[in-house]
Amino acid sequence: MGALPATQGRWGGGRHTVAGERSTRAGVSICCMNAITQPQIDNRRHARFLYWTGWRVCDIADYLGENAKTIHSWKDRDSWDRADTVERVGGALEARLVQLILKDPKTGGDFKEIDLLHRQLERQARIQRYQEGGTETDLNPNIAARNAGPKKAPTRNELSEEQIEQLVDAFREGCFDYQLDWYRAGGMRTRMILKSRQIGATFYFAREALIDAITTGRNQIFLSASKAQAHQFKTYMQAFLNEVVGVKLTGDPIVLWNGAELHFLGTNYRTAQGRSGNFYFDEFFWVHGFQQINKVASGMALHKKWRKTYFSTPSTMAHEAYPIWTGEQRNKRLPADKRVRIDVSHDALQQGRLCEDRVWRQIVTILDAAGRGCDLFDLEELREEYSPEEFNNLLMCLFIDDGDSIFPLTLLQPCMVDTWETWDDYEPFAMRPVRDRPVWLGYDPSETGDSAGLVVVMPPLVPGGHFRVLERHQFRGMDFQAQAEFIRKVTLRYRVTYIGLDTTGMGTGVAQLVRQFFPGLTTFSYSPEVKVRLVMKAMDVIRNARLQFDAGWTDLAASLMAIRKTMTPSGRQMTFVAGRTDETGHADLAWALFHALHNEPLEGRTGANTARMEIIG
């Protein structure tokens, strides 16, 4: 192969005359070959390289001594213009490399250039393989070497010493005085706390458990009445870390860099077996089958290094956990001389106390919380919103005697299910949680300053199936326009086919607005007969275990438990009220549920009362 000229036609810094090129051609060849016989040059190939370096066809013809038409013919037949960049560069590299190899003697710079050209040819070969369907390893062999070794798993949920210190400080500074009692009792093997609603117990224990896992590496296990409620612990932890140090906790279960595991479980005790660590049992007074679940939970903390924490609002004295709270269950299995009496009164347990059975107990009412730093409540407003019985039970930590209740807790517990485990076709965070399934709404208005309630119920597809309460909402301090707007937004998420609404009090204004977007509204005007019909239908559904709602919704259960039978002032008719007084504006969630269930006839769906359409082709 012949050598390329030093200048490159029109693209060079200057161009020799054709005559000058011809006059020096023989001399350059002889110098390069150094007495070696000059080989025959392939003009066709040489012309192609010259063309790719920018020479014009006429100049190439003059330089090689060929006819211009011949050069044009070569260009067309060999498709010089269709060659891609890789081919052109490769051809130029090859020509220059051959020129240097034939040169004799060679300088040090020639050898360096030869080495450089060889490396460039190797790169060109890799590029060509990649273009022909290869991988990125063809372009960069280091990728293969990088991927060949064992991969190091990325470190998740890792914190520095400085971040840990920030978290501990933020945790202690964010505690109310009564929460510091819980903190100081953290070394006790067993803690049982009876507490008011909404005083930040779940919030506190989520942070406490996280700090313990970070600083000690111990596992933490959270049990709640439902898995959805258990994941509230996870939400509080994630928010705490993100707020203080900007770290996002990931995983389920959460595994920290120090090996500590954080598990979030519902009351499906089968999923809890085989785990060990500190465990927190939320709302244990509302759990169905407490004794069996507690056996499994106690096994999680069997080693002396683990801690057990029970906390809940009170339910009823008939609950399985009540004898454990009072110490009666312990006394039953002991001889008479070893039995101890445990004072579980509020006066005895207000500040927290290690009792005779080595269980640390405390009662924290809403008044205790308000007196010890919690300024989140308006107590006078709450006394107006709740009936005396509801206030005493939910906020003052007094147990319910549900013997007179139409819906005692034992009757409701089979209806309280772990919805995350049992409802496979319900996606609560989706735009359409149940897709195109029909749902019914029930609404109970506010009367005299108490709360209003709204429930979303999905009816069964088959006669005798389950009614599922998908959502429940309570409105406090909202006007009827805001409540109607909230109902309208619910109709955008579900295919609502029925709305039952009580027109008592604010219900009249809400009904007028709801009719504007739902003309088929069903209204109720309360009378003893109407109340009896509503309650009878609900009793039929619940007694036949046809109602399901999330086990963590203790407010709905408490609302149902408040319904009692009484007589009208005349003494001639039976009616139903919320509580022992005639304050019918309470238990709003229960009455809202009754309004929704009423859309099914009392006898249920049968072939006689269910319309069917048959299309015969």
C-alpha positions, 0 to 999 in steps of 0.5 A: 500500500502506498503512502499518503501525501503530506498534504490533503488536497483542499482540506490541507493547510496548503496544496502542492501543485500536481506537477510538484507532487509528481516530481517528488513521488519517486524520491519519497518512495525510494527514501521510505523504502530505503533500497527496498524494491517499491511494491505495486500500489493499489491505486483504487484503494489509495484513491479511496483513502485520499477521497476520505481525507478530503481530496477532490476526484480530479486531484486524485486522478492527477496525483495517481495518474488515472483518468478522472472518469475511472476515479468517479467509477470507483467512487460509485461502485465502491460507495465511498460516500456511503461509508460511515465514520468508523470505516473512514477513520479505520481506513485512514488509521490503516493507511498511516500505520502501513506508511510508518511500518514501511518507513526505515529508519524509524525515529522514536516518534514513529514508534510512539505513533505506531503504538498509538495507531494500534490502540486506536485500531483496537478501539475502532474494532470495539466500536464496530462490534458494538454497532453490530449488536454488541454490548457496552462491554465491547466499548469499555472492557472495564465494565465486565471487570467491574460487574464480575466481582461480588456486588456489595449491597447498598446500605439502607437506613443508616445513621451517623453518630451525629444524626443519632444524637440529634434524634435522641435530643429531639425525642426527649425535647418533644415529650410531654410530662406524662410521656416522660413517665413512660420513658422513665419506666422503659426499663420495666419488663412489662408496662400496661397503660390505660389512656385517653384517646388522642393523647399521643401514645402511638406517636410517642411509642413509635419514637421510643421504639425507634430510638431503642432500635437505633441505640441498642440494635434490639428488634421492635415488634408492633401489634395492633387490632389491624395491620393498617393501624400497626402501620401508623407506627411506621408512618410516625417513624418515617416522619420523625426521621425525615423531619429531624435528620432528612433520612427516609426509612424504607422496607417492610419490615424495616431493617436498620444498618445495625441489624435491628428489625422493625415489624408491623403486624395485625392480630393475625398471630400466625404471622407473628410466630417466630419473631422476637424483640420488644413488642408494643400492643396497641388497643389491646382492650379492643382485640378479638381473641386477646388471650390467644394473641397474647400468648404468642406476643408474650413468647416474642419477649420471652428473654429477659432483655426484651420489654412488653408494652400494652396501651389502650383506651378502655372498652368493656369489663367483659373483655378478655384483657380486663382480668389481666389489667386488674390482676384477677387472672394471676390470682386465679392460678395461685393459692390463696396465700400468694394472691395479691390485691392490685389497686387499679383506681385512677388515684393509685395509678395516676403517676404510674406505679410498679404493682405487686405483680411486677407490672408497671401500670398507669392511667392517663385521662385527658384531664391528666394530659391537659394538666401535664403539658398537653395543650391540644384540647378544648375540654369544654368543647369536648364535653359538649361534643360527647355524651357523658358516657362517651366522655367517661369511656373514651377520655376519662378511661372508665370501662363500659358496662355493655350489659344494656347495650344492643350491640355488646363488644362480644357481638361486634368483635367477629365484625372487626377484621384486619382489612389489609389481610382479608379484603383483597379487592379493596385498594384504599389509596387508589383513585377508585378504591373498589373500581366500579363496584356500587357503594352506599353512603349513610350520613347522620347530621350534627344536632346540638353541637355534637359531631356528624358522621358519614360511612361508606358501605360496600353492599354484598354482591350475593344475598347473605353476603358481607357489608363492608364499611370502607370509610368512616368520617366524623365532622366537628365544627363544620357547617352544612355546606362543607359537609355536603361538599365532602359528600360530593367528593366521596361520590367522585371516588366511588360509584355511589348508588344510594345515600341515606340521610337524616334530616334532623337539625343540620340534616335539612340543609345538607340534604338540600345541597346533596340533592343538587348532585344526587337527586335520588337521595333517601331521607329519614325523619326520626320517630320511634318507629323509624328508629326501631326499623333502623336498629332492627335491620342493623341487629339482623346484619350484625347478629348474622356476622354480615358486617365487616369493618377494620379492627382498628376503628374503635370509634365505630365499635364504641359508637355501636356499643352506645346504642341502648333500648329505652321507652318513650316518655309516654311509656307506650313505645320502645325506642333506641338512644345513645346512652342512658339519656335521651340525647339522640345526637350522639353515636353518629357513626352508628346511626350513619351506618344504620342509614346505609344498611337500611337500603337492604330490605329487612328480610335481606335480598331475595328473589322476590325483592331483587329486580333482575333483567334477562336479555333473551336473544 
